[in-house]
């Protein structure tokens, strides 16, 4: 099985190009197309994961539909039959890899919600006892569940690494009203998703969202609750070594490989690629009940 790492829809206007996705401008709407590329530590790896783009697209679509009662979002359709005439020639290439979405003015803040102390939050806590500048109880260990989920913003960088900021700094950037809105929406989405995943034996440790302004309101945009944007663990919280159903598995391999995190990144061994694909597919199956990627 081959990974599809390069997708070019010649003749369509590129709105933006990211490490994994390319967004095309269709006038009133945008088309988000997900490849099988993998990024880690701000580098795009030379090895893709087969079907990764399809899993990301299918999971985002699944969650957007489920979140309809919770938050307004930008998804219009994931069905190529609903896509405009301009993309008809590319239907087979983008089938199951693309979302048709409404345009919105992106708010340049990564909205991170953490239910457990991991990653950059753990690094900050070790140094200062804080996360996003907010004091946390003493004595927490890596991976501990927090008493309540916390919102920790970061900048949204086009290139390079996002930088964690305090909520006070976020208020300065976007204003108090917008800050309160995206905090409330982020926590509501996380709580709903954590409860749903937990009922299916999966722990949603943390996740990140993006929001945009449209028609005077603020809506959820980009991808949502995928294994690229979230930490999902198989089984209950409190495990010493959780079984990751997300990109953390790839990060852990790279950390152990001896790579210094400077370009060029290493090629992933076939066994790592197969295991990563298995974990992405498993997450989709357990959350949705659909085993098409198994």
N, C-alpha and C positions, 0 to 999 in steps of 0.2 A: 504494500500500500504506500503510495507516494504522497508526500505533503505538497500542498499547493501554496508556494511562498510568493509567487509573483502573479498579480492579477492586474491587467491593464485594460480598461474599457475605452479604447481609442475613440476619439471624437466627442467624448463627454468632458465637460469642464470640471477639473479637480477643485474642490472647495478647500480640502485640507488633506494632508497625508501624514499618517502617524506610523508608529513602529509596527503595528499589526493591521490597522484598518486604513482604507482610503475612503474619503467622503467626496461624493460627486454632487454638483449643483444642478438640480433639475428645475430651477425656477422657484416655484412656490414651496417645494419640498427638497429634501436631501436624500441621497442614497448612501447608506453606510455599508461597505463591503469588507468582510473580515477574511483575511488570509490565514494560513497556518503558521505564520511566523511566530517566533517566541522572542520576547525581550526580557532581559534580566540585568540588573545593575547598570541601567542606562545604555545597554548595548543590544543590538539585534543579533541573535545567534545565527550561525550559518546553517543550523539544522532546524527544520520545521517539525511540527507534530501533526501527523495525518488527522484530518477531520477536526482539528482544534477550532478553526474558524467557524465550522458548522455548529459545534457544541456551544461556543460563545454566543452565536446568533440565536440558536434555539432556546438557550437558557434566558437570554435577555427578553426574547419574545414571551416566553412562559411567565416570567416575573412581571413584565409590563402588564400583561392581561390580568394577572392575579392582583396587581396593585391598583387596578382601576378604582376600587372604593376608597383607597387610602390617599392617593396622590395623582394629580394630573401629570401626564407625561407626553413625550413627543412621538411615540410610535403610531404610525398609520396602518402598516401591514407588513407581514413577512412573506406574503404569497406573491410570487412573481406574476401571477395572473392579474394582480391589482396594480402592478407597476406601470408607469407611463410608456407610451409607444417608443420613446427615445432609447429605452434599454431592452427592447424586445430581441434584438440581435444577440444579446448576451445572456439570455435566460438560462441556458444550460450551465454557463460558467458560474453565475451568481446564485443559482438555485440553492436554497438553504443556507446561503452565506450573507444575505443582504436584508437590511431593514429599510423600508421607506418611512421617513420621519419628517415631522414638521420643522421648519426653521425656527430657531430661537437665538436670542442674543446671549451667548454664554457668559455666565458669571465666573470670573477667573479665580475660583476657590475650589480646592479639593475638599470635599466634605467627608471626613473620615469618622466613623463611629466604631468604638472599641468596646467589646464586652469582656475582653481579656487583655492582659498586659503582655504584648508581644512586639517584635520588630523594633521600629524606631522609638516607640513609646517606652519599651523596656530599657533601651539605651539611655534615654533622657532620665528615666526614673532612677537608674543606677547612679547617675551623676549628681542629680539634684533632688530626688524625691518628688519630682513634679512630672506631669504630662501636659503638654501644650501650655506650660506655665502655671498650671493649677496643681496645688499640693494634694498628694494622695497619701493614704495611711502608710505608716512605716511598716516594714517587714514583709512586703509583697515579694513573691518569687515569680520568676519567669513563667508565663502561662497561667497565672492565677486569674480566677474570675473576679471581675470588679463588682463592687456592691451594687452599682447601677451602671448602665452603659454611659460612656462619655463621648462627647463630640470634640474632635481635635482637628482643626483645619490646617491646611497647608496651601502654599502658593500653587498655581497651575502653570508649570513651565512648558513652553513649546519644545525646548531642547534642554537636555541635561536633567538635573535632579530637582524634584519639588522640594521646597523648604518648609518645614513645620513652623507655624506661627501661633501666637496666642489668639484667643477669641477677641481680646481687646484690640489687637492689631487687625483682625478681620473686620471688626466694626469700623475701624478707621478707613479701611479700603472700600467696603461695600455699603456702609451706613447701618444704623441700628435696626431699622425695620427689615431690611433684606437679611441681615444677620439672624434675627430672631426667626424669620420665616424658614430659612434653610436649615437652621438648627432643629426646629420643630419637625419639619418634614423628614429630615434625615433620621432622627430618633424614631419617628413613627414607622418609617419603612423598615428600619433595622428590627424593631420590636416585632413587627408582623412576620418578617422573614425568619427571625430567630425562632419564633414559636412554631412556624410551619416546618422548618427544617428539623427542629428538635423532636417533633412528633414522628419524624421519619428516621430518627437515630443519627442525625447529623448536627454537629455543633457549628454554628456560625460565629466564629471568633471575632472577626472584624470585617469591615467593608468600607468602600468609598463610593461617593456619589458625585455627580455633577448636575448643576441646575442652570437653567436659562430663563431669560425674560421673554414672554410672548403675550401679546394682547393685554398688557397691563398686569399680568399675573406671573408667577414663577412656577416653572414646570421641571420635572425630572427629565434629563437628557442623557445622551451617550449610551454606554452599556450599563447593565445593572445586575448585581449579585451573581457575577460569573467567577469561575476559578482564577481569572486573571486579576480581578478587582477585589477579591475577598479571600479570607482564610476559612476554609471548610474542613472540619475534622470528622472522620468517621467514628461514631460512638459518643459517649457522654463526655463532658468536660472533666478535668482533673487528672488526665493521663500524663504520665511523665514524658512519653514520646508519642504524641498524637499521630494518627495515620492521616496524612494530608491528602485531601482530594482537590488540590489546587496547585498553583505555580510554585508554592514553597518547596515541593519535592524537587523541582529543577534547581531552584536557588540552593538548596542543601547540597545537591550533587556538585554544583559549581564551587561552593565554599570548600568542599572536600577535595577538589581536583587539583588544587595548587595554583589555579589561575589568579593573577593579581588584580583582576577586575578592570584592567586597562585593555583597550582594543589591541589586537583582534581577539574576540572571544573564542573559546575552543569549540570544536565539533562535538556534539553529544553522541555518546556510544549508542548503538542500536538498542541495547537492553534498556537504557534510560529512556529513549524515545518510546519504546513499547510500553514501559511502565507508566510513563506520563500520560500516554494516550488512554491506557486502561483506567487510570484514576479520573481523568476528565469524563470519560464515558460513564464510569460508575456513578459519579456525582449526578450527572444528568438523569440516569436511570432511576436512582433512588429518589430524587426530588420530584420527578415527573411521572414515573411509572412507565415511561416509554423506553424500550431497549434497543432502538434503531442503531445506536452507535456501538453496541456491545460486539 
